[in-house]
Amino acid sequence: MILKKVMIIISLLLVAMGAKSAEISVQGNCVKKIDPDVFSINIEVFDINKKLDQSFKNANKKFRDVVNYYKIKFDIQTESVNTHEEYDYQNRERIFKGHKTVMRASLETRKKEDLEKAIYSLSQFQDTKVSGLMTRVSRKKMKQERDYCFLVALDDARKKAKKAAKSINEKVKKISKIKEI
């Protein structure tokens, strides 16, 4: 959960009983918990083969199988593709296992349930790893929540200003300045 806090400082012009006016500053607050609405995981598909071209072909096929399976419910972004030599060490001897091709992608969705199902269903794919479970708030939702919070903080500041003005037998005439922090 993300905690969003908006503070508004408002300078209000108070009308005095006579011709004079006074200025006060008050601070309005809004604190809101925002639940994430975007969920993602990173997947890694790999293949090890003595032949470099075969390692790439096999990894690419596995990767396409995973992407095709998930493309309906997820936004998929390819992150990286790399190949390196893989060795095993036995009795201080380096033994060539083959070329390891690794392909990485991120799967992103707006539905938490889809992500949970995806994590469990990845076990059906050979040589696939899952990492990097991430949650975030989309820009659209953050803007909506910020706009809402701005209005709440503004209302809070107005109430404080009226209360302060009333305590000295004055009235709030108009807002002269708004500053968001």
N, C-alpha and C positions, 0 to 999 in steps of 0.2 A: 504494500500500500504506500502511496506517496502522499505526503502531507503538504498541502498548498496553503501558504499564508500570504494574504494580501493586506498591506497596511496603506491606508489613505490618510494623508495629512491635509486637513481643510482649514483654510483661514476664512473665518466668517466675519462679516461686518455687522456689528451690533448697533442698533439704533437706540440712542439714549433718550431720556425723557425730553431733554432740551434739543438744541441744534447740534450737539456734539455726537460723535460716534466713536466707538472703540473697536479694536480688532482682537480676536482671540484665535488661537490655533488648537485644534483637537485632532485626535487620531482615531480613525475607525479601523476595526480589524475584522478579518474573516479568516478562519482556520477551517480547512476542509480536507477530509481524507478522500483520496481519489483512487479507485480500484483500477489496476491496469486493464487495458482492453486489447493489447497485442501480445501474443505469446509465440516464442520461437525456440527451436533447437538447432544445433549443428549436427550434421551427419558426416561420416567419413566412410567411404567405400574404398577397399584396397584389394590388390592382387599381387602375388609374388610368383614370378615365372623366370626360368633361366634365360628365356628369350625376351629381350626388351619389347619388341613389337607385340608379342603375345601377351605380355603383362599389361600393356596399355589397352589392347583390344578387350581382354577379359575384364579389366577394371571398368572400362567404358560401358560394356554391356551390363554389368552389375549396377553401375550408376544410373543408366537409362531405365533399368527395371524399377529401381527405387523411385526415380523422378516420375515415371509414368504412373506408378501406383499412387503417388501422393499429389499429383498436379491438380486434381479436381478440387481438393479442399484446402490447398496451401499455395501461398506465393513462394516460389522456389528461386533462390539466388545462388548461382555457382560461385564458390569462394576461391577455390584454387585447385590446380592439378600439378602434381610433381612426381618425379620418378628418381629413385636412388638405388644404389646397390645395397643389398641386405646380406649381412654376414652373421655366422654363428661362431662362437668361440668355444672350442673344446680342447682341453689339455694344452692350453697356450697356443693353439693353432687356429688360425682364421680360415673358416670354411665358407665359401661363397654359396648362399642359399638361392639367390636370384635377384632379379630387378623387382623392386616394389614400387608399384604405381598407386598413388593415393589421390582420390578426388573428394573434395569437400564442398558441401552446400549448406545453406540455411533454409529451414522450412518455417514459414511464418503464417499464423492464422489469427483470426479474431475470436475463435471459439476454443475455450480452454478444454472442453471435452474432446475436440478433434485432436488436440495436441497430446492428451493423455492416451487416446487410442493409438496414435501414431507411434508413440514411444513403445508401447507394448507390441505393436504389430511389426516393428522393425526386426524382431528376432527371427522372422521368417526369411530374412535376407542373409545370405552368407557373407562373411567378411565385412560387416558393417558395424560401426561404432556410433554411439550417440554421446554428445557432450554439449555443454554450454546452454542449459535451460535458462532462458531470459524472459522477463516480463517488462513491459513498459507501457506508458500512456501515450496514445497517439497525439499528434499535434492538434488534430481537430477537437478531440475531447479536452485536451489541456486548454485550448482557446475558449471553449464553451465554459469550462469550469472557472477560468480566470475572469471571463466577462461576468459570470454570475457572482463570483466572489467580490469583484469590484463594486457591484451594486449593493451587496450586503454590507461591505465596509463603508460605503458612502452613507447608507442609511444609519449605520452605527454611529458614524461621526456626526450626522445631523442630530440624532437623539442626544448625544453628549453635549453638543453646542447649545441646544435648546435648554437642556437642564442647567448648564453653566450660566446661560443668559438669565434664566428665571431666578437663579439664586441671587442675582444682583439687580433684580427688577428691570431687566432689559429684554429686548426682543431681537431675534435674528432677522436681519433685513435681507441679506443676500450672501452668497458664497463669492468670495473674491479670488480665491486661488485653490486649486486641487493639485496635489503632488502624490504620485503613486510611488511607493518604495518597494 
